[in-house]
Amino acid sequence: MKRTILVLSAIFIVGGSAIAQNHLGKQIRGIWRVAEITTTGNDAGEVADPQPGLIIFGKKYYSMTYVSSDKERPIYAAAAPTTAEKLAAFDSIIVNAGTYEISGKTLTVRPTVARNPGFTGGGFATYQISIDGKTLWLTNKNSDFNFRVGSKIVPLGGPSSETRMKLIRLE
């Protein structure tokens, strides 16, 4: 009898957790506009009105494209940009897309394609997620990003910082 109760309890706990994860996964599906970015630590600051940015979540796949600044991206002076112009453009935008999974309140993204080639081929990032109606917050530390360097996957180095993005649902 005790064993039956333990087995049933385990089934309810695991089942309840799966239902909660599935519910959160359904809640984040859609198209989100990047509305605010706050960073603490070494490069602390707040971008209260960032340049355009969209994050899209499907059932299994995501796409992230945003400018993490309130300044416009640099425009090329001519049709054939200089190396410096290309570098400034590269550094001014975040772009990656791939698959995602949710475990509890942790979102893990695994890029298939990314602006940074080290973020693909095994790279991943984790975010703590919170949702309230049409507002979604993604929070992570710089150590939550992992990149492929040679044949190893390593966390992003540098001084500790945390970034919190506020997203507003568009669809």
C-alpha positions as CSV (number, residue, x, y, z in Angstrom):
1,M,0.0,0.0,0.0
2,K,2.8,2.4,0.9
3,R,4.6,1.6,-2.3
4,T,1.4,2.3,-4.3
5,I,1.0,5.7,-2.7
6,L,4.7,6.5,-3.4
7,V,4.4,5.5,-7.0
8,L,1.1,7.5,-7.4
9,S,2.7,10.5,-5.7
10,A,5.7,10.4,-8.1
11,I,3.4,10.2,-11.1
12,F,1.4,13.2,-9.9
13,I,4.6,15.3,-9.2
14,V,6.2,14.4,-12.6
15,G,2.9,14.9,-14.4
16,G,2.2,18.2,-12.7
17,S,5.7,19.4,-13.6
18,A,5.3,18.4,-17.2
19,I,1.9,20.2,-17.4
20,A,3.3,23.4,-15.9
21,Q,6.3,23.3,-18.3
22,N,3.9,22.7,-21.2
23,H,1.7,25.6,-20.0
24,L,4.7,28.0,-19.8
25,G,5.8,26.8,-23.3
26,K,2.4,27.6,-24.7
27,Q,2.4,31.0,-23.0
28,I,5.7,32.2,-24.6
29,R,4.7,31.1,-28.1
30,G,4.3,34.1,-30.3
31,I,6.0,37.2,-31.5
32,W,7.6,39.5,-28.9
33,R,9.0,43.1,-29.3
34,V,12.1,44.0,-27.2
35,A,10.9,46.8,-25.1
36,E,13.6,47.4,-22.5
37,I,17.1,46.0,-21.7
38,T,18.7,46.4,-18.2
39,T,22.3,45.3,-17.5
40,T,24.0,45.2,-14.2
41,G,27.7,44.6,-13.5
42,N,30.7,45.8,-15.5
43,D,28.7,47.4,-18.4
44,A,25.7,48.4,-16.3
45,G,23.0,50.5,-18.0
46,E,19.5,50.6,-19.1
47,V,18.2,50.8,-22.7
48,A,14.6,52.1,-22.1
49,D,13.8,52.5,-25.8
50,P,15.8,50.0,-27.7
51,Q,16.0,50.0,-31.5
52,P,13.7,47.4,-33.2
53,G,14.0,43.8,-32.1
54,L,11.8,40.7,-32.4
55,I,11.9,37.4,-30.6
56,I,9.7,34.7,-32.0
57,F,8.8,31.4,-30.3
58,G,7.1,28.5,-32.1
59,K,6.4,25.1,-30.6
60,K,10.1,24.1,-30.7
61,Y,11.9,26.7,-32.6
62,Y,12.9,30.3,-31.9
63,S,14.4,33.3,-33.7
64,M,16.0,36.3,-32.0
65,T,17.0,39.5,-33.8
66,Y,17.5,42.7,-31.9
67,V,19.6,45.8,-31.5
68,S,20.7,46.0,-27.9
69,S,21.1,49.8,-28.0
70,D,18.9,52.9,-28.2
71,K,21.2,54.2,-31.0
72,E,20.5,53.5,-34.7
73,R,22.7,50.9,-36.3
74,P,25.6,52.5,-38.3
75,I,24.7,53.0,-42.0
76,Y,27.3,52.3,-44.6
77,A,28.8,55.4,-46.4
78,A,28.8,53.6,-49.8
79,A,27.4,50.5,-51.4
80,A,30.7,48.7,-50.6
81,P,31.3,49.1,-46.9
82,T,34.7,49.4,-45.3
83,T,36.0,46.8,-42.9
84,A,35.4,49.2,-40.0
85,E,31.8,49.7,-41.1
86,K,31.3,45.9,-41.4
87,L,32.7,45.4,-37.9
88,A,30.5,48.2,-36.4
89,A,27.4,46.7,-38.1
90,F,28.3,43.2,-36.8
91,D,28.8,44.4,-33.2
92,S,25.5,46.3,-33.2
93,I,23.0,43.4,-33.6
94,I,22.2,40.1,-31.9
95,V,21.0,37.4,-34.3
96,N,20.4,33.7,-33.7
97,A,17.8,31.1,-34.3
98,G,17.4,27.4,-33.5
99,T,15.6,25.2,-31.0
100,Y,14.5,25.9,-27.4
101,E,13.3,23.9,-24.4
102,I,11.8,24.9,-21.1
103,S,12.6,23.2,-17.8
104,G,10.8,24.7,-14.8
105,K,11.3,28.5,-15.3
106,T,14.6,28.0,-17.3
107,L,14.6,28.6,-21.0
108,T,17.5,27.0,-22.9
109,V,18.2,28.1,-26.5
110,R,20.4,26.1,-28.9
111,P,21.2,28.1,-32.0
112,T,21.3,26.4,-35.4
113,V,22.5,29.7,-37.0
114,A,23.9,32.8,-35.3
115,R,25.8,36.0,-36.0
116,N,28.6,34.5,-33.8
117,P,29.7,31.2,-35.4
118,G,30.9,30.0,-31.9
119,F,27.4,30.1,-30.7
120,T,26.4,27.3,-33.1
121,G,27.6,23.8,-33.2
122,G,27.0,23.1,-29.5
123,G,26.8,26.6,-28.1
124,F,23.7,27.4,-25.9
125,A,22.3,30.0,-23.5
126,T,20.0,29.8,-20.6
127,Y,17.5,32.4,-19.4
128,Q,15.3,32.6,-16.4
129,I,11.8,33.4,-17.6
130,S,8.9,35.2,-16.1
131,I,5.6,36.0,-17.8
132,D,2.7,38.2,-16.8
133,G,0.0,38.6,-19.4
134,K,1.5,40.3,-22.5
135,T,4.9,40.9,-20.8
136,L,7.8,38.4,-20.8
137,W,11.1,38.9,-19.0
138,L,14.2,37.0,-20.0
139,T,17.1,37.2,-17.5
140,N,20.5,35.8,-17.7
141,K,24.1,36.2,-16.5
142,N,27.0,36.4,-18.9
143,S,28.1,33.0,-17.6
144,D,24.8,31.6,-18.9
145,F,26.2,31.9,-22.5
146,N,28.3,29.0,-23.7
147,F,30.3,29.1,-27.0
148,R,32.2,26.6,-29.1
149,V,35.9,27.4,-29.0
150,G,37.9,24.8,-31.0
151,S,36.4,21.5,-29.9
152,K,35.2,22.6,-26.5
153,I,32.1,24.3,-25.2
154,V,33.0,27.0,-22.7
155,P,31.1,29.7,-20.8
156,L,31.5,33.3,-21.7
157,G,34.3,34.8,-19.6
158,G,34.7,38.3,-18.2
159,P,33.4,40.2,-15.2
160,S,30.0,39.0,-13.9
161,S,27.0,40.8,-15.2
162,E,23.2,40.2,-15.6
163,T,20.9,41.3,-18.3
164,R,17.1,41.5,-18.1
165,M,15.1,42.0,-21.2
166,K,11.5,43.1,-21.1
167,L,9.4,41.8,-24.1
168,I,5.9,42.9,-25.1
169,R,3.7,40.4,-27.0
170,L,2.8,41.5,-30.5
171,E,1.0,38.4,-31.5
